[in-house]
């Protein structure tokens, strides 16, 4: 009888631990609010609404952003699962309500797991092309 | 045939120039003219360099690998497990805008190579400059032990009929040079092409070989998705009698044809291909490639690059 109880306990412990491991490994934290300098908050997009930049933005997105942020900006790219912070869902209204300057800062200056892209994307027009493409993801 | 190939090489970089001239009429477009976006995804196009040089202070690590030829079929898994593989590990650094220097070491002949690449002119978006022009140079040192040199008979004289009994080893005989002028054009968002002419010199070659070789090169990529492309290169060591030391070529180097796929990300480019040459250094390919792509002389190879910005 004691042996049977022990077996039940061990089985429960094993499945409990297994179930817990799923919860822990998939529990990415949500990013804290960004502390964006005033100059970026006030930054205007000189190419706002320029639809001809969107194809270039899409190409640059595929090269630099897609691996973490996913094809549609849902934060489900192949590298996203290994991040401690979820890359965010760019379709959400709260994200799209931000100004272009805020998106620019988050995208190219970065912090923590979000790398700086200023040297990888040296031209300002290319960066704004990505911002314009992000605007199409909503 | 060779004349037709040469004519093609000369014409391809100028595809679209006529259209380009029409576009440059608008003064505002000229004022804003800047280099085209991503003419290539990497500084490598299989066995050739491209005009793409990363931003200043970028360090690039490159792994170039070629397996054995497919000629033995499944017995060595089409060359993947063949002993005749070759590998080069290299580091490149962008010292200043559009100028890069590099060093690498190759398994075949234990070459140490020092190279430099300078994109003199970049193609611009409004076609004010319709092509990019790049200069590339490689100096390599054969790193094998002296025994390899002692045991062979070489044509180290300008007179191919001179007696060869007085051969003596000198360190300078390990050196070889390769210089190349590359003209490239991003024809459309999907298609980029380049053509090049090269000059190769080895200080020491076997008796039946030439010290010098002029080559023609053609390469291109076709993007079929934002990150993926089909790529090719074709290198032709030209048979020019006036610079040859041979009455008849016994084993003239063969053309190098390669066709592959490229996938690139922000900091990596990965190219996998099926190609002819077993050598990785361009001068080795231009003077010593004996694999024939029409006779199972093809091998799987890959190029991986990784960039770090400082």
Interface residues (C-beta under 8 A of the other chain):
Chain A: X55 X56 X58 X59 X61 X62 X63 X64 X66 X67 X117 X119 X120 X122 X123 X126
Chain B: X34 X37 X38 X55 X57 X58 X189 X225 X226 X227 X264 X265 X266 X267 X307 X309
